[in-house]
Amino acid sequence: MKDKLEKIKKEVLETLPKLDSLEAIQEFDVKIFGRKGLMTDVMSGMKDLSKEDKPIIGKLGNEIKNELETAFEIRREVIEKEALEKSLTEDWIDLTAPGKMPEIGTVHPLSQTQFEVENIFNSMGFTVADGLEVESEYYNFDALNIPGHHPARDMQDTFFLDKKADDEFGKLLLRTHTSPGQIRNMLKLGAPLRLIIPGRVFRNEALDATHEHTFAQVEGLLIDENISIASLKGVMKEFLTKLFKAEVDVRFRPGYFPFVEPGFELDFSCLICNGTGKRIGRNCGKEKDCRTCKGAGWVEFMGSGMVHPFVLKSGGIDPEKYQGWAFGFGLDRLLMMRYKIEDIRHLRSGDLRFVKQFN
């Protein structure tokens, strides 16, 4: 056994200087001291020695083991020092070169616009309220005068959740508009009431330059005594003037929405084509009409009207005493008009090159 220990010592001392990497040293360490290594194998034979030989071989084994472990450690330090010196010699750093500034995040243009819309309406006395993105059929449709058999439900392709329908409130769904917030806030706050409800909505749309399956809306609601559509016109004129910082042409035309009566569509002149309906300032090719307004010169901005008495009753408000108007517009489309963005799909593309333009 003594000869085996001396043989292992000789092998280690001769091999270590030839190893030139930490990986090679580690592999050799396992070969010598590992669970199945040479030293482990030799020392496991101690149990077969006589009482006289055990202390002698045990002492020799520990001395050789300590000596070899020291040799391994010295060799590792040499390799690490050589690697450091090589790096300092070959790897050159220009300390005078300008550093790379860390990129700083920014607020998404949709959020920027939403904050500005909220501030404008706040200045006119409106409260900003939240709504639920996962709604029930009752709040999304029935309470808003859109029962199950009503043809108006065909206007909005809905994403339903794969959950059992509730006996009272029906199926769960991703809200198709922010209007459910009207009912919830009327029930919670009563009248008089003046608020806006911004948030995401979801529809199974055919995607094109002006339609997405996920987009942002802003709902507005004002309920009080002696309210007429004239105040809605004044509020929207003031809002658009402050937002665009310029006079914008607007028009009202009749529109059908089950939760208002009478109902109106409010359009404003297309800011991409300056109301001409034609593509300008670029090579149009065969496509001469403005892609955003589709050649009309006007962009459909929002639906609005006087709150239907049925909706007031659903919200627990007496329609004989109170009147109100409501509106809803797409925040995405508003942003497109403001910054002359031709395709709504840019807004949620995740392309940082697009977002950074608004820094």
C-alpha positions in Angstrom: 0.0 0.0 0.0 2.9 2.3 0.7 4.2 1.7 -2.8 0.8 2.6 -4.3 0.7 5.9 -2.4 4.1 6.8 -3.5 3.2 5.9 -7.1 0.1 8.2 -6.9 2.2 11.0 -5.5 4.7 10.7 -8.3 2.0 10.7 -11.0 0.4 13.8 -9.6 3.6 15.8 -9.3 4.6 14.9 -12.8 1.2 15.5 -14.4 0.2 18.8 -12.7 2.8 21.0 -14.4 1.6 19.8 -17.8 -2.1 20.8 -17.2 -2.8 24.3 -18.7 -6.5 24.9 -17.9 -8.8 24.9 -14.8 -11.0 22.3 -16.5 -8.2 19.9 -17.0 -7.1 20.3 -13.4 -10.6 19.7 -12.2 -10.8 16.4 -14.2 -7.5 15.3 -12.8 -8.6 16.2 -9.3 -11.7 13.9 -9.7 -9.4 11.1 -11.0 -7.3 11.3 -7.8 -9.6 12.4 -5.0 -13.1 11.6 -6.5 -15.5 9.0 -5.0 -13.9 6.4 -7.3 -10.5 8.1 -7.4 -7.1 6.5 -6.9 -6.5 7.9 -3.4 -10.0 6.9 -2.3 -9.4 3.4 -3.6 -6.1 2.9 -1.9 -7.3 4.3 1.5 -10.3 2.1 1.4 -7.9 -0.8 1.9 -7.0 0.4 5.4 -9.5 -2.0 6.9 -7.5 -5.0 5.8 -4.2 -3.9 7.4 -2.9 -5.2 10.7 -3.1 -3.1 13.9 0.6 -2.3 13.7 0.4 -1.1 10.0 -2.8 1.0 10.2 -1.3 4.0 12.0 1.8 4.0 9.8 -0.1 3.9 6.5 -2.8 6.2 7.8 -0.3 8.9 8.7 1.5 8.5 5.4 -1.8 8.6 3.5 -2.8 11.9 5.2 0.6 13.5 4.6 0.5 12.6 0.9 -3.1 13.7 0.5 -2.3 17.1 2.1 0.8 17.5 -0.1 -1.1 16.7 -3.2 -4.0 19.0 -2.4 -1.6 21.8 -1.8 0.0 21.1 -5.2 -3.4 21.2 -6.9 -4.2 24.6 -5.3 -0.8 26.0 -6.3 -1.3 24.9 -9.9 -4.8 26.5 -10.0 -3.4 29.8 -8.8 -0.7 29.7 -11.4 -3.2 29.0 -14.2 -5.5 31.8 -13.0 -2.6 34.3 -12.8 -1.5 33.4 -16.3 -5.0 33.8 -17.6 -5.3 37.3 -16.0 -1.9 38.4 -17.4 -2.9 37.2 -20.8 -6.2 39.1 -20.6 -4.5 42.3 -19.5 -2.1 42.0 -22.4 -4.4 41.0 -25.2 -7.7 42.5 -24.2 -7.5 46.3 -24.7 -10.1 48.7 -23.5 -10.3 52.3 -24.5 -11.2 54.1 -21.3 -11.7 57.4 -23.1 -14.4 56.0 -25.4 -17.9 57.2 -24.6 -20.0 54.7 -22.7 -23.4 53.3 -23.9 -26.2 55.0 -22.0 -28.8 52.6 -20.5 -32.1 52.7 -22.4 -34.8 54.4 -20.4 -38.4 53.2 -20.7 -41.2 55.5 -21.8 -45.0 55.6 -21.4 -46.8 54.1 -24.4 -48.4 56.7 -26.7 -51.9 55.2 -26.0 -51.3 55.7 -22.2 -50.0 59.2 -22.9 -53.1 60.1 -24.8 -55.4 58.5 -22.2 -53.8 60.6 -19.4 -54.3 63.7 -21.4 -57.9 62.9 -22.2 -58.5 62.2 -18.5 -56.9 65.6 -17.5 -59.1 67.5 -20.0 -62.3 65.9 -18.7 -61.1 66.3 -15.1 -60.8 70.1 -15.8 -64.5 70.0 -16.9 -65.6 68.3 -13.7 -65.7 64.7 -14.8 -64.5 61.8 -12.5 -62.3 59.0 -14.0 -63.7 55.6 -13.1 -62.6 52.0 -13.8 -64.5 49.1 -15.4 -64.2 45.4 -15.5 -62.6 43.8 -18.6 -64.3 40.4 -17.9 -68.1 41.1 -17.7 -71.4 39.3 -17.7 -74.0 39.2 -20.4 -76.3 41.2 -18.2 -74.1 44.2 -17.7 -72.6 44.1 -21.2 -75.9 43.7 -23.1 -79.2 43.2 -21.2 -79.0 46.1 -18.8 -78.1 48.3 -21.7 -81.3 47.5 -23.6 -79.7 44.8 -25.7 -81.5 41.6 -24.8 -80.6 38.2 -26.2 -83.0 38.3 -29.1 -82.0 41.9 -30.1 -80.4 42.2 -33.6 -78.0 44.8 -32.2 -76.0 41.9 -30.7 -74.9 41.0 -34.2 -73.1 44.3 -34.4 -70.4 43.1 -31.9 -68.7 39.7 -32.3 -68.0 38.7 -28.8 -65.3 36.6 -27.1 -67.1 34.4 -24.6 -65.3 32.6 -21.7 -65.6 28.9 -21.5 -67.5 29.0 -18.2 -70.9 27.9 -17.1 -73.5 30.7 -17.5 -74.9 32.2 -14.3 -78.7 31.9 -14.0 -79.1 35.6 -13.3 -76.3 37.3 -15.1 -75.6 34.9 -18.0 -72.3 34.0 -19.6 -68.9 35.6 -18.8 -67.3 37.5 -21.7 -64.6 40.0 -22.6 -66.4 43.3 -22.7 -67.2 44.6 -26.1 -67.4 48.2 -25.0 -66.9 50.3 -21.9 -70.7 50.9 -21.5 -71.2 48.3 -18.7 -69.4 50.8 -16.5 -72.5 53.1 -16.9 -74.8 50.6 -15.2 -72.3 49.7 -12.4 -71.5 53.3 -11.6 -75.2 54.4 -11.7 -76.0 51.6 -9.2 -73.0 52.5 -7.0 -73.2 56.3 -7.1 -76.7 57.3 -8.1 -77.5 60.7 -9.6 -76.4 63.3 -10.4 -73.4 61.8 -12.1 -70.5 63.0 -14.3 -67.7 60.6 -15.2 -65.6 59.0 -17.9 -64.5 55.3 -18.0 -61.4 54.5 -20.1 -60.2 51.0 -20.7 -59.6 48.1 -23.1 -62.4 46.3 -25.0 -62.3 43.2 -27.2 -64.1 42.2 -30.4 -63.6 39.5 -32.9 -62.9 42.0 -35.7 -61.6 41.5 -39.2 -58.2 43.2 -38.9 -57.3 46.1 -41.2 -55.9 49.6 -41.0 -58.7 50.9 -38.7 -59.8 47.7 -36.8 -58.2 45.6 -34.1 -59.4 42.8 -31.9 -58.2 44.7 -28.8 -58.5 48.5 -28.6 -59.1 51.2 -26.1 -62.3 53.1 -25.5 -63.4 56.1 -23.4 -67.0 56.1 -22.1 -68.6 59.3 -20.9 -71.7 59.7 -18.9 -73.5 62.8 -17.5 -76.8 62.5 -15.6 -78.6 65.4 -14.0 -81.9 67.3 -14.1 -82.7 69.3 -17.2 -80.0 67.9 -19.4 -80.1 68.1 -23.2 -78.0 67.1 -26.2 -76.8 70.8 -26.5 -74.5 70.3 -23.5 -73.0 67.2 -25.1 -72.2 69.3 -28.2 -70.5 71.9 -26.1 -68.5 69.4 -24.0 -67.2 67.6 -27.1 -66.3 70.8 -28.9 -64.3 72.0 -25.9 -62.7 68.6 -25.5 -61.5 68.3 -29.1 -60.3 71.9 -29.2 -58.1 71.3 -26.1 -56.9 68.0 -27.3 -55.9 69.0 -30.8 -55.0 72.6 -29.9 -56.8 73.7 -33.0 -60.4 74.1 -34.3 -61.6 70.7 -35.7 -64.6 70.4 -37.9 -67.3 68.1 -36.4 -70.6 66.9 -37.5 -73.5 65.1 -35.9 -75.6 62.6 -37.9 -78.3 60.2 -36.8 -77.0 56.9 -35.4 -78.6 53.9 -33.8 -77.4 52.6 -30.4 -79.8 50.6 -28.2 -78.8 52.3 -25.0 -79.5 55.9 -26.2 -82.5 57.6 -27.7 -82.1 59.7 -29.8 -78.7 58.5 -30.9 -76.0 60.3 -32.9 -72.7 59.7 -34.6 -70.1 62.4 -34.2 -67.5 62.6 -36.9 -64.6 65.0 -37.3 -62.5 65.9 -40.4 -59.8 63.4 -41.2 -56.4 64.9 -40.2 -54.5 62.4 -42.3 -55.8 63.8 -45.6 -56.9 67.2 -44.2 -60.5 66.3 -45.1 -59.9 65.8 -48.8 -60.3 62.1 -48.8 -57.2 61.6 -50.9 -53.7 60.3 -50.1 -51.3 63.2 -50.0 -47.6 63.7 -49.5 -46.5 60.2 -50.6 -46.4 57.9 -53.7 -50.0 56.7 -53.9 -49.7 54.3 -56.8 -53.1 52.9 -57.6 -54.5 53.6 -54.1 -55.5 57.2 -54.3 -58.1 57.4 -51.5 -57.0 58.0 -47.9 -56.7 54.6 -46.2 -57.8 56.0 -42.9 -61.1 57.7 -43.8 -61.5 55.5 -47.0 -62.0 58.6 -49.2 -64.8 60.2 -47.2 -62.8 63.1 -45.7 -64.5 62.3 -42.3 -63.6 59.8 -39.6 -66.3 58.3 -37.5 -65.3 59.3 -34.0 -67.9 58.3 -31.5 -71.4 57.2 -30.8 -73.5 59.3 -28.5 -77.0 60.3 -27.5 -79.5 60.7 -24.7 -79.4 57.8 -22.2 -82.4 55.5 -22.8 -85.0 55.5 -20.0 -84.6 51.7 -19.8 -80.9 52.1 -19.1 -81.6 54.7 -16.4 -84.0 52.3 -14.7 -81.4 49.5 -14.9 -79.1 51.8 -13.1 -81.6 52.5 -10.4 -82.3 56.1 -11.5 -85.7 57.7 -12.0 -86.0 58.7 -15.7 -88.9 61.0 -14.9 -86.6 63.2 -12.7 -83.2 62.8 -14.4 -81.9 62.9 -17.9 -78.5 62.2 -19.2 -76.3 61.7 -22.2 -73.6 59.2 -22.9 -70.8 58.8 -25.5 -68.1 56.4 -26.3 -65.1 56.8 -28.6 -62.0 54.8 -29.6 -58.8 56.0 -28.0 -56.8 54.3 -30.7 -58.5 56.1 -33.5 -58.1 59.4 -31.7 -54.4 58.8 -31.4 -54.2 57.9 -35.1 -55.8 61.2 -36.0 -53.6 63.2 -33.7 -50.3 61.8 -34.9 -51.3 60.9 -38.5 -50.8 57.2 -38.0 -52.2 55.3 -41.0 -52.5 51.8 -39.5 -54.0 51.0 -36.1 -52.0 47.8 -35.9 -48.8 49.8 -35.3 -50.1 50.6 -31.8 -49.9 47.1 -30.4 -47.2 45.7 -32.7 -44.5 45.7 -29.9 -42.1 47.5 -32.2 -40.0 49.8 -30.1 -39.0 51.8 -33.1 -42.6 53.0 -33.3 -43.0 53.7 -29.6 -39.7 55.6 -29.4 -41.0 58.2 -31.9 -43.3 59.5 -29.1 -40.5 60.1 -26.5 
